[in-house]
Amino acid sequence: MLVVNGLDELKTLGGRDLGVSDWVTVDQDRINAFAQATGDHQWIHLDEERARRESPYGTTIAHGFLTISLLPLLARQLLEIRGVSARINYGLNKLRFTGPVPAGSRVRLRQGLKAISERDDGSVQMIAEVVIEVEGQDKPACIAESVSLCLP
């Protein structure tokens, strides 16, 4: 994990590769809980028997939004920013779900800092390139450009 002390140090890190997180399992219980929380009850996520019969993946798969929602859990393993009052999710510039996350799979984050800039209000904006990989698959589950604000 990279530890950064304050916004001035953070501003020097544009273009830096942060590496990869640990693996996290996306099991059926996590998928079911996400469906319950969001109201997204499509069969391809929840109906294990039907997914075995009809899904091209042979099993249920995680919701795309579940996959990207793991970003804070995974990203905090790679970068700690000390000396700021808050780090806020500012959104996504780009997001693509490029491959499935079958139930029971393990995923991890590969992240790099694309750009870091100071804003007029004294906060610092970070744009990170994020790739969520699935263990044993060549194609990632998700690629995105994540935007965060660090407040002084």
C-alpha positions in Angstrom: 0.0 0.0 0.0 1.2 3.5 -0.8 0.8 6.0 2.0 0.6 9.6 1.1 1.0 12.5 3.6 -1.2 15.4 2.5 -2.4 16.9 -0.7 1.0 18.3 -1.7 2.5 14.9 -1.8 -0.6 13.5 -3.5 -0.3 16.0 -6.4 3.0 14.5 -7.4 1.6 11.1 -8.1 -0.1 11.5 -11.5 0.8 8.6 -13.8 1.7 6.3 -11.0 0.7 2.6 -11.0 -0.7 1.5 -7.7 -0.6 -2.2 -8.4 -3.2 -4.8 -7.5 -5.4 -5.5 -4.4 -6.0 -8.8 -2.7 -8.6 -11.1 -4.1 -12.2 -10.8 -2.8 -14.8 -13.6 -3.3 -18.1 -12.7 -5.0 -20.3 -15.5 -3.7 -24.0 -16.0 -4.2 -24.8 -14.6 -0.7 -23.2 -11.3 -1.7 -25.0 -11.3 -5.0 -28.4 -12.0 -3.2 -27.7 -9.2 -0.7 -27.0 -6.8 -3.5 -30.2 -7.8 -5.3 -32.1 -7.2 -2.1 -30.5 -3.8 -1.5 -31.1 -2.6 -5.1 -34.3 -4.3 -6.2 -32.5 -5.8 -9.2 -33.8 -9.4 -9.1 -33.0 -10.6 -12.7 -32.9 -14.4 -12.9 -29.4 -14.4 -14.2 -28.2 -13.1 -10.9 -30.4 -15.1 -8.5 -31.9 -18.2 -10.0 -29.1 -20.8 -9.8 -31.0 -23.6 -11.4 -32.2 -21.6 -14.3 -28.8 -20.1 -14.8 -27.3 -23.7 -15.0 -29.8 -24.5 -17.7 -30.1 -21.3 -19.7 -27.3 -18.9 -19.0 -24.3 -18.8 -21.4 -22.1 -18.8 -18.2 -23.6 -22.0 -16.7 -24.1 -20.2 -13.4 -25.4 -17.0 -11.9 -23.3 -13.9 -12.3 -22.8 -10.8 -10.3 -24.6 -7.6 -11.2 -22.3 -5.1 -13.0 -23.1 -2.5 -10.4 -22.1 -4.9 -7.7 -18.8 -5.4 -9.3 -18.1 -1.6 -9.5 -19.4 -1.2 -6.0 -16.5 -3.2 -4.7 -14.1 -0.4 -5.8 -13.9 1.3 -2.4 -13.2 -2.0 -0.6 -10.5 -2.9 -3.1 -9.0 0.6 -3.6 -8.4 1.2 0.1 -5.8 -1.6 0.0 -3.7 0.4 -2.5 -3.7 4.0 -1.4 -4.0 5.7 2.0 -4.1 9.5 2.0 -3.4 11.0 5.4 -3.9 14.6 6.4 -7.1 15.2 4.4 -10.6 15.9 5.9 -12.4 13.6 3.5 -12.1 11.6 0.3 -15.2 11.7 -1.8 -16.4 9.6 -4.7 -17.0 12.2 -7.5 -18.2 9.7 -10.1 -17.0 7.9 -13.2 -16.0 9.4 -16.5 -16.0 6.0 -18.2 -17.4 2.6 -17.2 -17.7 -0.7 -19.1 -18.6 -4.1 -17.9 -16.4 -6.2 -20.2 -16.9 -9.6 -18.8 -19.0 -11.7 -16.3 -18.2 -12.4 -12.7 -19.6 -15.9 -12.1 -20.9 -16.6 -8.6 -18.0 -17.9 -6.4 -15.4 -16.0 -8.4 -12.6 -14.0 -6.9 -12.0 -10.4 -8.2 -9.2 -7.9 -7.6 -8.4 -4.3 -8.5 -5.6 -3.1 -10.7 -5.3 0.7 -10.4 -3.2 3.5 -11.7 -3.5 7.3 -11.1 -4.1 8.8 -14.5 -4.3 12.5 -13.5 -4.2 14.6 -10.3 -5.1 18.3 -10.3 -5.8 21.0 -7.7 -9.2 22.7 -7.9 -10.0 26.3 -7.1 -11.5 25.4 -3.7 -8.2 23.8 -2.6 -9.4 20.2 -3.0 -7.5 17.8 -5.2 -9.2 15.7 -7.9 -7.8 12.3 -8.7 -8.7 10.4 -11.9 -7.8 6.7 -11.6 -7.8 4.0 -14.2 -9.4 0.9 -12.6 -9.6 -2.6 -13.9 -11.4 -5.3 -12.0 -10.0 -8.6 -12.9 -11.5 -12.1 -12.4 -9.2 -14.8 -11.3 -8.6 -17.3 -14.1 -10.1 -15.1 -16.8 -8.1 -13.2 -19.4 -10.8 -10.6 -19.9 -11.5 -8.2 -17.0 -15.0 -7.8 -15.5 -14.9 -4.1 -15.5 -12.8 -1.1 -16.7 -13.5 2.4 -15.6 -12.1 5.8 -15.0 -13.0 6.8 -11.4 -13.0 10.3 -10.1 -12.4 11.2 -6.5 -12.0 14.5 -4.5 -9.7 14.9 -1.6 -10.7 17.7 0.7 -8.1 19.7 2.7 
